[in-house]
Amino acid sequence: MKTMANSLFEEKLHSNEFLVTTEIGPPKGADVSEMVHHIDLLKDKVDAINVTDHQSSVMRFPSLGGCLLVKERGGEPILQVTCRDRNRLALQADLLLAYSRGIDNVLCLTGDSIDVGDHKEAKPVFDADSVQLLKMIKTMESGKDMGGEDLKGAPKFCIGASVHPEADFIEPQLIKFEKKVAAGAQFFQTQGIFDLANLHRFMQYASQFDVRILAGIIVLASARMARYMNDNVPGIIVCEAVIEELADVEKGKGLEKGIEISARMIRTIKEENLCHGVHIMAVGNEGIVPEILEQAKLPSMSTKGKRINV
Amino acid sequence: MIVAEQKTLEEIRRMITPYARVLILGCGTCMTVCDAGGEREVSFLHNALRVAQAKSGNGTHTFSEYTLKRQCDPEFLDVLSDQITDVDTVLSLGCGIGVQAIAERYPDLPVLPGVNTSFMGMAKELGVWDERCAACGDCRLEETAGICPITRCTKGILNGPCAGTKDGKCEANKDMDCAWVLIYKRLERLEQLEKMRRYYPMRNFRAIPRPKRLTSRISVDMGEDNEDNG
């Protein structure tokens, strides 16, 4: 058992627990009451809560602000950081702020293209990519900034990244995955998985690396939503079997079916020990995550053991 | 070469409104090749502006036309002195460089851009050009099998594809090939996939800081590399 964990979540990564993380999309606006409600609802039921960073390039309340709220409410935040909107100065500054406020888990992402979002005329930054961002954090942890200057107080993070096991052309994705591992990624939250055979195949390959893999579970609310995501959301390939299952239910029961599918997948992943945990993405329906956990028969945090104060 | 697109007639008419005598000035190099501002386009635009003025009854402009061999090079501008004596503005169909070269040469003469300079690219088929170079000042094409990720990847990322690529296309534009899929396939074909496995650090944006200036390393007098003496 590793003892030098940088965060509570990192400690859990090194345990044999089946990990459950979820994510919250911040509001478009300054009213955070619904987000706070979701944080309170979820903070003791999952191992960590990601806060998304202008997901799908749609401008929202910032990830860092959301993570501060998670922290304030007693949850374990994972700061999602994309390279789309900030150059290396801004990325480093945000990371310093995060660390100084006790936010010590970071998910490093390149970020969706500006073109898929709601500010299509904005300047895309991409001064770094996801691999370079992981390396940037490692450099900062060594006490230097990206200009080579000494930092007064180096941060320490638990860092993760994403991987796409269902990509239709997997080989270049796996090369990038290995670069992320080499750059220091400790955990991976995968893009949404819909066909568990793909996860199984990926894990046969990925198990050679000393990293923790959390399978991305996207909760679909209808066949229409699935098709829309297939056409419009980068990195999502919903298989036909799932779309058909959603299409078969009567009107208004789509989300119920989506919850059932998600819970069934989580149960299978856990029972068949396919990977180290799951990352549930309820995309706008954060309130239903507890029901998924219940249907998946996952123990809530309270029965998993007390939180450890670090 | 530099690729540009002529501005709309409406926008050009709006720009020339304050000026009575307009010289429409073409360029004989890139703008001619990309059908945006060569002799032919100058003539078409000249006619279009005259017809639009006559039809609308709006405007009392007089137009003249001329096409330089090259607008971006001062030595080719000398012949202009005869053309610009009786004009109130130059509507340049040169690229952004041409427009500025004219402005630098004639401090008292307003110069208007008649094209939107778009990118550096190559012809794909008749009338179609694709961007290929971003002039980043730090060419890495050796590492990427001769396919530029800075230019052809919408994010310009250096360490492999993002997760948004699908069917070999880009998440930002489904008609556009994913640069990293192209790079992977070509490196594989060349048996150089190890180049993709390397880590590439963040770019050096000071490779040539903006605005860029380049001094030739070849001495005109000596006709050889003069770097050691410089």
Interface residues (C-beta under 8 A of the other chain):
Chain A: R84 R88 T110 G111 D112 S113 I114 D115 V116 P124 F126 D127 A128 D129 S130 V131 Q132 K135 M136 M146 S162 V163 H164 A167 D168 F169 E171 P172 Q173 I175 K176 E178 K179 A182 A183 Q191 P234 G235 I237
Chain B: T154 K155 G156 I157 L158 N159 G160 P161 C162 A163 G164 T165 K166 D167 G168 C170 E171 A172 N173 W180 V181 Y184 L193 M196 R197 Y199 Y200 P201 M202 R203 F205
